[in-house]
Amino acid sequence: MGKTSNQKLTALIRRDAQRFESLKQEVMQLAYFCKGTVLKRMMKCGNQQCACHRDPAHRHGPYFECTYKVHNKTVNLKLYPEVTPLYRAATQQHRKLKSLLTRLERHSRVALAHLAKQKLANTT
Ligand SMILES: [Zn+2]
């Protein structure tokens, strides 16, 4: 490998490391996270004579729950309205974590390819 392309590669490797570090910083800043979606539900009650059984507009609620899957089974965690924002924020943090992991892996692949190229250039 020529001197110029070697310097270019060194610059790329330095940039890779900086990007990886800044993504890691974002991971460090995450708050509590949980998988799932916070849903608002309107429910029918047990009384067959109640208006909720005839008219969806008369259903009771809203009731909130956090649903997520564990081993392909859906889990519904009932939430008091007061704590709903807490769980909504946590599910957003979880989505952010997943997106960061995807980006970390993508950057890692690029960085590894650059490192491998440099290693091969130095041994031949
Ligand atoms: Zn009812």
Backbone and ligand atoms as CSV (ligand in chain L), in Angstrom:
chain,resi,resn,atom,element,x,y,z
A,1,MET,N,N,0.853,-1.201,0.000
A,1,MET,CA,C,0.000,0.000,0.000
A,1,MET,C,C,0.886,1.247,0.000
A,2,GLY,N,N,0.504,2.234,-0.796
A,2,GLY,CA,C,1.269,3.481,-0.866
A,2,GLY,C,C,1.167,4.282,0.415
A,3,LYS,N,N,2.039,5.256,0.571
A,3,LYS,CA,C,2.062,6.051,1.797
A,3,LYS,C,C,0.769,6.857,1.972
A,4,THR,N,N,0.280,7.436,0.834
A,4,THR,CA,C,-0.933,8.269,0.886
A,4,THR,C,C,-2.151,7.457,1.322
A,5,SER,N,N,-2.336,6.295,0.702
A,5,SER,CA,C,-3.516,5.500,1.046
A,5,SER,C,C,-3.403,4.973,2.474
A,6,ASN,N,N,-2.188,4.762,2.934
A,6,ASN,CA,C,-1.981,4.331,4.315
A,6,ASN,C,C,-2.382,5.439,5.293
A,7,GLN,N,N,-2.038,6.686,4.924
A,7,GLN,CA,C,-2.430,7.828,5.776
A,7,GLN,C,C,-3.948,8.012,5.781
A,8,LYS,N,N,-4.535,7.813,4.595
A,8,LYS,CA,C,-6.000,7.907,4.491
A,8,LYS,C,C,-6.660,6.881,5.399
A,9,LEU,N,N,-6.110,5.683,5.350
A,9,LEU,CA,C,-6.658,4.595,6.163
A,9,LEU,C,C,-6.523,4.911,7.656
A,10,THR,N,N,-5.380,5.460,8.042
A,10,THR,CA,C,-5.167,5.835,9.440
A,10,THR,C,C,-6.189,6.892,9.872
A,11,ALA,N,N,-6.474,7.849,8.967
A,11,ALA,CA,C,-7.461,8.885,9.270
A,11,ALA,C,C,-8.856,8.279,9.418
A,12,LEU,N,N,-9.184,7.329,8.530
A,12,LEU,CA,C,-10.492,6.654,8.608
A,12,LEU,C,C,-10.635,5.905,9.922
A,13,ILE,N,N,-9.559,5.236,10.318
A,13,ILE,CA,C,-9.596,4.439,11.549
A,13,ILE,C,C,-9.788,5.352,12.767
A,14,ARG,N,N,-9.150,6.521,12.719
A,14,ARG,CA,C,-9.320,7.482,13.815
A,14,ARG,C,C,-10.776,7.978,13.851
A,15,ARG,N,N,-11.332,8.269,12.667
A,15,ARG,CA,C,-12.725,8.735,12.596
A,15,ARG,C,C,-13.691,7.649,13.070
A,16,ASP,N,N,-13.431,6.404,12.674
A,16,ASP,CA,C,-14.259,5.269,13.132
A,16,ASP,C,C,-14.331,5.247,14.652
A,17,ALA,N,N,-13.145,5.399,15.286
A,17,ALA,CA,C,-13.064,5.322,16.743
A,17,ALA,C,C,-13.845,6.457,17.399
A,18,GLN,N,N,-13.761,7.652,16.794
A,18,GLN,CA,C,-14.489,8.798,17.349
A,18,GLN,C,C,-16.000,8.589,17.275
A,19,ARG,N,N,-16.455,8.095,16.116
A,19,ARG,CA,C,-17.895,7.828,15.952
A,19,ARG,C,C,-18.390,6.785,16.937
A,20,PHE,N,N,-17.583,5.745,17.091
A,20,PHE,CA,C,-17.959,4.669,18.001
A,20,PHE,C,C,-18.048,5.193,19.438
A,21,GLU,N,N,-17.078,6.015,19.817
A,21,GLU,CA,C,-17.076,6.590,21.164
A,21,GLU,C,C,-18.292,7.481,21.392
A,22,SER,N,N,-18.663,8.277,20.387
A,22,SER,CA,C,-19.789,9.197,20.602
A,22,SER,C,C,-21.110,8.433,20.698
A,23,LEU,N,N,-21.226,7.316,19.966
A,23,LEU,CA,C,-22.418,6.470,20.116
A,23,LEU,C,C,-22.447,5.823,21.499
A,24,LYS,N,N,-21.288,5.409,21.972
A,24,LYS,CA,C,-21.208,4.820,23.312
A,24,LYS,C,C,-21.641,5.835,24.372
A,25,GLN,N,N,-21.265,7.089,24.171
A,25,GLN,CA,C,-21.694,8.142,25.102
A,25,GLN,C,C,-23.217,8.246,25.143
A,26,GLU,N,N,-23.844,8.108,23.963
A,26,GLU,CA,C,-25.314,8.157,23.926
A,26,GLU,C,C,-25.931,6.994,24.690
A,27,VAL,N,N,-25.291,5.823,24.604
A,27,VAL,CA,C,-25.784,4.662,25.355
A,27,VAL,C,C,-25.684,4.937,26.852
A,28,MET,N,N,-24.562,5.564,27.256
A,28,MET,CA,C,-24.344,5.877,28.667
A,28,MET,C,C,-25.416,6.817,29.214
A,29,GLN,N,N,-25.977,7.645,28.335
A,29,GLN,CA,C,-26.950,8.638,28.781
A,29,GLN,C,C,-28.385,8.107,28.846
A,30,LEU,N,N,-28.577,6.844,28.460
A,30,LEU,CA,C,-29.923,6.281,28.491
A,30,LEU,C,C,-30.459,6.220,29.923
A,31,ALA,N,N,-31.776,6.376,30.026
A,31,ALA,CA,C,-32.438,6.187,31.316
A,31,ALA,C,C,-33.047,4.788,31.331
A,32,TYR,N,N,-33.770,4.443,32.392
A,32,TYR,CA,C,-34.398,3.124,32.473
A,32,TYR,C,C,-35.180,2.852,31.212
A,33,PHE,N,N,-35.084,1.624,30.733
A,33,PHE,CA,C,-35.811,1.279,29.516
A,33,PHE,C,C,-36.584,-0.005,29.692
A,34,CYS,N,N,-37.662,-0.145,28.962
A,34,CYS,CA,C,-38.375,-1.413,28.918
A,34,CYS,C,C,-38.970,-1.600,27.537
A,35,LYS,N,N,-38.953,-2.863,27.127
A,35,LYS,CA,C,-39.493,-3.242,25.845
A,35,LYS,C,C,-41.009,-3.082,25.897
A,36,GLY,N,N,-41.617,-2.745,24.785
A,36,GLY,CA,C,-43.072,-2.758,24.750
A,36,GLY,C,C,-43.683,-1.481,24.216
A,37,THR,N,N,-45.008,-1.491,24.235
A,37,THR,CA,C,-45.777,-0.351,23.768
A,37,THR,C,C,-46.810,-0.012,24.826
A,38,VAL,N,N,-46.958,1.267,25.111
A,38,VAL,CA,C,-47.993,1.688,26.048
A,38,VAL,C,C,-49.275,1.958,25.257
A,39,LEU,N,N,-50.321,1.239,25.626
A,39,LEU,CA,C,-51.594,1.357,24.918
A,39,LEU,C,C,-52.671,1.930,25.816
A,40,LYS,N,N,-53.576,2.670,25.174
A,40,LYS,CA,C,-54.747,3.196,25.868
A,40,LYS,C,C,-55.930,2.339,25.428
A,41,ARG,N,N,-56.663,1.800,26.387
A,41,ARG,CA,C,-57.772,0.910,26.041
A,41,ARG,C,C,-59.073,1.408,26.655
A,42,MET,N,N,-60.170,1.260,25.888
A,42,MET,CA,C,-61.506,1.509,26.408
A,42,MET,C,C,-62.165,0.134,26.544
A,43,MET,N,N,-62.772,-0.144,27.712
A,43,MET,CA,C,-63.231,-1.508,27.993
A,43,MET,C,C,-64.747,-1.603,28.160
A,44,LYS,N,N,-65.247,-2.826,27.897
A,44,LYS,CA,C,-66.633,-3.166,28.217
A,44,LYS,C,C,-66.643,-3.771,29.623
A,45,CYS,N,N,-67.716,-3.514,30.362
A,45,CYS,CA,C,-67.786,-4.069,31.712
A,45,CYS,C,C,-68.582,-5.370,31.721
A,46,GLY,N,N,-68.799,-5.919,32.911
A,46,GLY,CA,C,-69.482,-7.198,33.036
A,46,GLY,C,C,-70.996,-7.109,32.925
A,47,ASN,N,N,-71.504,-5.910,33.018
A,47,ASN,CA,C,-72.960,-5.727,32.987
A,47,ASN,C,C,-73.481,-5.667,31.548
A,48,GLN,N,N,-74.226,-6.707,31.150
A,48,GLN,CA,C,-74.732,-6.806,29.770
A,48,GLN,C,C,-75.713,-5.687,29.419
A,49,GLN,N,N,-76.343,-5.088,30.456
A,49,GLN,CA,C,-77.329,-4.024,30.208
A,49,GLN,C,C,-76.659,-2.660,30.034
A,50,CYS,N,N,-75.408,-2.570,30.366
A,50,CYS,CA,C,-74.700,-1.287,30.323
A,50,CYS,C,C,-74.535,-0.802,28.883
A,51,ALA,N,N,-74.564,0.504,28.715
A,51,ALA,CA,C,-74.458,1.116,27.388
A,51,ALA,C,C,-73.160,0.744,26.668
A,52,CYS,N,N,-72.138,0.398,27.445
A,52,CYS,CA,C,-70.836,0.078,26.831
A,52,CYS,C,C,-70.921,-1.119,25.889
A,53,HIS,N,N,-71.914,-1.987,26.092
A,53,HIS,CA,C,-72.043,-3.165,25.233
A,53,HIS,C,C,-72.686,-2.837,23.889
A,54,ARG,N,N,-73.431,-1.720,23.825
A,54,ARG,CA,C,-74.098,-1.339,22.578
A,54,ARG,C,C,-73.286,-0.330,21.788
A,55,ASP,N,N,-72.617,0.575,22.525
A,55,ASP,CA,C,-71.970,1.711,21.878
A,55,ASP,C,C,-70.503,1.841,22.302
A,56,PRO,N,N,-69.601,1.693,21.348
A,56,PRO,CA,C,-68.169,1.811,21.683
A,56,PRO,C,C,-67.831,3.156,22.340
A,57,ALA,N,N,-68.614,4.196,22.048
A,57,ALA,CA,C,-68.365,5.521,22.634
A,57,ALA,C,C,-68.651,5.528,24.135
A,58,HIS,N,N,-69.428,4.526,24.605
A,58,HIS,CA,C,-69.763,4.443,26.030
A,58,HIS,C,C,-68.901,3.455,26.796
A,59,ARG,N,N,-67.859,2.980,26.160
A,59,ARG,CA,C,-66.972,2.061,26.882
A,59,ARG,C,C,-66.265,2.784,28.026
A,60,HIS,N,N,-65.829,2.005,29.002
A,60,HIS,CA,C,-65.206,2.576,30.211
A,60,HIS,C,C,-63.703,2.771,30.026
A,61,GLY,N,N,-63.207,3.759,30.727
A,61,GLY,CA,C,-61.770,3.987,30.649
A,61,GLY,C,C,-61.447,5.463,30.515
A,62,PRO,N,N,-60.305,5.840,30.055
A,62,PRO,CA,C,-59.312,4.903,29.473
A,62,PRO,C,C,-58.526,4.111,30.523
A,63,TYR,N,N,-58.163,2.895,30.121
A,63,TYR,CA,C,-57.239,2.078,30.901
A,63,TYR,C,C,-55.938,1.974,30.115
A,64,PHE,N,N,-54.849,1.970,30.833
A,64,PHE,CA,C,-53.551,1.928,30.163
A,64,PHE,C,C,-52.842,0.625,30.476
A,65,GLU,N,N,-52.105,0.147,29.474
A,65,GLU,CA,C,-51.265,-1.024,29.729
A,65,GLU,C,C,-50.024,-0.967,28.871
A,66,CYS,N,N,-49.022,-1.653,29.373
A,66,CYS,CA,C,-47.771,-1.781,28.632
A,66,CYS,C,C,-47.725,-3.217,28.133
A,67,THR,N,N,-47.700,-3.393,26.821
A,67,THR,CA,C,-47.661,-4.755,26.275
A,67,THR,C,C,-46.304,-5.029,25.649
A,68,TYR,N,N,-45.827,-6.224,25.890
A,68,TYR,CA,C,-44.562,-6.653,25.289
A,68,TYR,C,C,-44.563,-8.165,25.183
A,69,LYS,N,N,-43.609,-8.670,24.437
A,69,LYS,CA,C,-43.560,-10.113,24.215
A,69,LYS,C,C,-42.385,-10.748,24.940
A,70,VAL,N,N,-42.657,-11.866,25.611
A,70,VAL,CA,C,-41.618,-12.670,26.227
A,70,VAL,C,C,-41.791,-14.084,25.685
A,71,HIS,N,N,-40.773,-14.607,25.015
A,71,HIS,CA,C,-40.834,-15.923,24.384
A,71,HIS,C,C,-42.106,-16.088,23.554
A,72,ASN,N,N,-42.381,-15.081,22.725
A,72,ASN,CA,C,-43.531,-15.097,21.811
A,72,ASN,C,C,-44.897,-14.996,22.494
A,73,LYS,N,N,-44.896,-14.797,23.807
A,73,LYS,CA,C,-46.163,-14.605,24.499
A,73,LYS,C,C,-46.317,-13.126,24.837
A,74,THR,N,N,-47.513,-12.591,24.621
A,74,THR,CA,C,-47.749,-11.185,24.920
A,74,THR,C,C,-48.058,-11.005,26.398
A,75,VAL,N,N,-47.351,-10.089,27.005
A,75,VAL,CA,C,-47.570,-9.768,28.418
A,75,VAL,C,C,-48.236,-8.399,28.480
A,76,ASN,N,N,-49.328,-8.287,29.224
A,76,ASN,CA,C,-49.987,-6.998,29.420
A,76,ASN,C,C,-49.809,-6.556,30.858
A,77,LEU,N,N,-49.087,-5.469,31.017
A,77,LEU,CA,C,-48.893,-4.927,32.352
A,77,LEU,C,C,-49.858,-3.760,32.521
A,78,LYS,N,N,-50.810,-3.922,33.451
A,78,LYS,CA,C,-51.778,-2.842,33.677
A,78,LYS,C,C,-51.095,-1.666,34.367
A,79,LEU,N,N,-51.450,-0.471,33.912
A,79,LEU,CA,C,-50.799,0.725,34.450
A,79,LEU,C,C,-51.831,1.697,35.017
A,80,TYR,N,N,-51.507,2.269,36.170
A,80,TYR,CA,C,-52.322,3.377,36.655
A,80,TYR,C,C,-52.013,4.580,35.759
A,81,PRO,N,N,-53.031,5.425,35.484
A,81,PRO,CA,C,-52.805,6.570,34.584
A,81,PRO,C,C,-51.619,7.430,35.024
A,82,GLU,N,N,-51.431,7.550,36.342
A,82,GLU,CA,C,-50.361,8.402,36.878
A,82,GLU,C,C,-48.961,7.927,36.464
A,83,VAL,N,N,-48.814,6.605,36.266
A,83,VAL,CA,C,-47.477,6.084,35.968
A,83,VAL,C,C,-47.270,5.852,34.474
A,84,THR,N,N,-48.314,6.096,33.698
A,84,THR,CA,C,-48.221,5.884,32.250
A,84,THR,C,C,-47.056,6.640,31.602
A,85,PRO,N,N,-46.844,7.945,31.934
A,85,PRO,CA,C,-45.720,8.667,31.308
A,85,PRO,C,C,-44.363,8.013,31.597
A,86,LEU,N,N,-44.236,7.439,32.795
A,86,LEU,CA,C,-42.999,6.756,33.189
A,86,LEU,C,C,-42.698,5.600,32.230
A,87,TYR,N,N,-43.730,4.820,31.954
A,87,TYR,CA,C,-43.553,3.661,31.086
A,87,TYR,C,C,-43.439,4.053,29.623
A,88,ARG,N,N,-44.152,5.103,29.246
A,88,ARG,CA,C,-44.047,5.576,27.858
A,88,ARG,C,C,-42.609,6.043,27.587
A,89,ALA,N,N,-42.044,6.768,28.549
A,89,ALA,CA,C,-40.661,7.233,28.412
A,89,ALA,C,C,-39.703,6.041,28.346
A,90,ALA,N,N,-39.967,5.024,29.170
A,90,ALA,CA,C,-39.086,3.848,29.205
A,90,ALA,C,C,-39.141,3.074,27.884
A,91,THR,N,N,-40.309,3.003,27.259
A,91,THR,CA,C,-40.397,2.296,25.968
A,91,THR,C,C,-39.684,3.103,24.875
A,92,GLN,N,N,-39.708,4.429,25.000
A,92,GLN,CA,C,-38.962,5.263,24.045
A,92,GLN,C,C,-37.457,5.060,24.214
A,93,GLN,N,N,-37.016,4.946,25.478
A,93,GLN,CA,C,-35.605,4.698,25.744
A,93,GLN,C,C,-35.184,3.355,25.150
A,94,HIS,N,N,-36.082,2.376,25.247
A,94,HIS,CA,C,-35.778,1.057,24.692
A,94,HIS,C,C,-35.613,1.111,23.177
A,95,ARG,N,N,-36.497,1.858,22.516
A,95,ARG,CA,C,-36.362,2.012,21.062
A,95,ARG,C,C,-35.059,2.718,20.709
A,96,LYS,N,N,-34.691,3.697,21.538
A,96,LYS,CA,C,-33.435,4.412,21.306
A,96,LYS,C,C,-32.235,3.468,21.469
A,97,LEU,N,N,-32.299,2.628,22.498
A,97,LEU,CA,C,-31.235,1.653,22.720
A,97,LEU,C,C,-31.078,0.728,21.523
A,98,LYS,N,N,-32.200,0.241,21.005
A,98,LYS,CA,C,-32.148,-0.667,19.859
A,98,LYS,C,C,-31.533,0.016,18.641
A,99,SER,N,N,-31.922,1.262,18.421
A,99,SER,CA,C,-31.386,1.998,17.285
A,99,SER,C,C,-29.886,2.257,17.466
A,100,LEU,N,N,-29.476,2.569,18.701
A,100,LEU,CA,C,-28.048,2.776,18.978
A,100,LEU,C,C,-27.256,1.489,18.756
A,101,LEU,N,N,-27.820,0.357,19.179
A,101,LEU,CA,C,-27.135,-0.926,18.994
A,101,LEU,C,C,-26.942,-1.234,17.519
A,102,THR,N,N,-27.979,-0.963,16.730
A,102,THR,CA,C,-27.886,-1.185,15.288
A,102,THR,C,C,-26.776,-0.329,14.693
A,103,ARG,N,N,-26.736,0.960,15.101
A,103,ARG,CA,C,-25.709,1.856,14.575
A,103,ARG,C,C,-24.315,1.462,15.057
A,104,LEU,N,N,-24.214,1.039,16.329
A,104,LEU,CA,C,-22.913,0.599,16.859
A,104,LEU,C,C,-22.384,-0.595,16.064
A,105,GLU,N,N,-23.293,-1.510,15.727
A,105,GLU,CA,C,-22.849,-2.680,14.983
A,105,GLU,C,C,-22.423,-2.303,13.566
A,106,ARG,N,N,-23.192,-1.414,12.937
A,106,ARG,CA,C,-22.863,-0.973,11.578
A,106,ARG,C,C,-21.488,-0.283,11.558
A,107,HIS,N,N,-21.268,0.601,12.536
A,107,HIS,CA,C,-19.974,1.284,12.624
A,107,HIS,C,C,-18.849,0.298,12.920
A,108,SER,N,N,-19.145,-0.699,13.738
A,108,SER,CA,C,-18.135,-1.706,14.075
A,108,SER,C,C,-17.690,-2.463,12.829
A,109,ARG,N,N,-18.651,-2.830,12.000
A,109,ARG,CA,C,-18.312,-3.574,10.776
A,109,ARG,C,C,-17.387,-2.769,9.877
A,110,VAL,N,N,-17.713,-1.474,9.715
A,110,VAL,CA,C,-16.886,-0.597,8.888
A,110,VAL,C,C,-15.489,-0.477,9.500
A,111,ALA,N,N,-15.460,-0.249,10.841
A,111,ALA,CA,C,-14.188,-0.079,11.542
A,111,ALA,C,C,-13.333,-1.345,11.446
A,112,LEU,N,N,-13.974,-2.501,11.608
A,112,LEU,CA,C,-13.238,-3.764,11.529
A,112,LEU,C,C,-12.633,-3.961,10.146
A,113,ALA,N,N,-13.402,-3.587,9.123
A,113,ALA,CA,C,-12.903,-3.726,7.748
A,113,ALA,C,C,-11.671,-2.838,7.550
A,114,HIS,N,N,-11.713,-1.610,8.092
A,114,HIS,CA,C,-10.560,-0.709,7.978
A,114,HIS,C,C,-9.356,-1.260,8.735
A,115,LEU,N,N,-9.600,-1.779,9.947
A,115,LEU,CA,C,-8.510,-2.334,10.750
A,115,LEU,C,C,-7.887,-3.551,10.070
A,116,ALA,N,N,-8.747,-4.381,9.486
A,116,ALA,CA,C,-8.271,-5.586,8.804
A,116,ALA,C,C,-7.393,-5.201,7.610
A,117,LYS,N,N,-7.832,-4.176,6.881
A,117,LYS,CA,C,-7.084,-3.702,5.722
A,117,LYS,C,C,-5.704,-3.193,6.147
A,118,GLN,N,N,-5.688,-2.448,7.254
A,118,GLN,CA,C,-4.419,-1.900,7.759
A,118,GLN,C,C,-3.480,-3.027,8.210
A,119,LYS,N,N,-4.067,-4.001,8.901
A,119,LYS,CA,C,-3.261,-5.129,9.400
A,119,LYS,C,C,-2.626,-5.883,8.236
A,120,LEU,N,N,-3.418,-6.115,7.204
A,120,LEU,CA,C,-2.916,-6.857,6.041
A,120,LEU,C,C,-1.829,-6.048,5.328
A,121,ALA,N,N,-2.044,-4.731,5.259
A,121,ALA,CA,C,-1.063,-3.869,4.580
A,121,ALA,C,C,0.271,-3.867,5.330
A,122,ASN,N,N,0.213,-3.981,6.651
A,122,ASN,CA,C,1.429,-3.930,7.456
A,122,ASN,C,C,2.167,-5.257,7.503
A,123,THR,N,N,1.491,-6.335,7.133
A,123,THR,CA,C,2.150,-7.651,7.238
A,123,THR,C,C,2.649,-8.131,5.883
A,124,THR,N,N,2.256,-7.436,4.818
A,124,THR,CA,C,2.724,-7.889,3.505
A,124,THR,C,C,3.800,-6.936,2.958
L,1,ZN,ZN,ZN,-70.292,-0.837,31.059
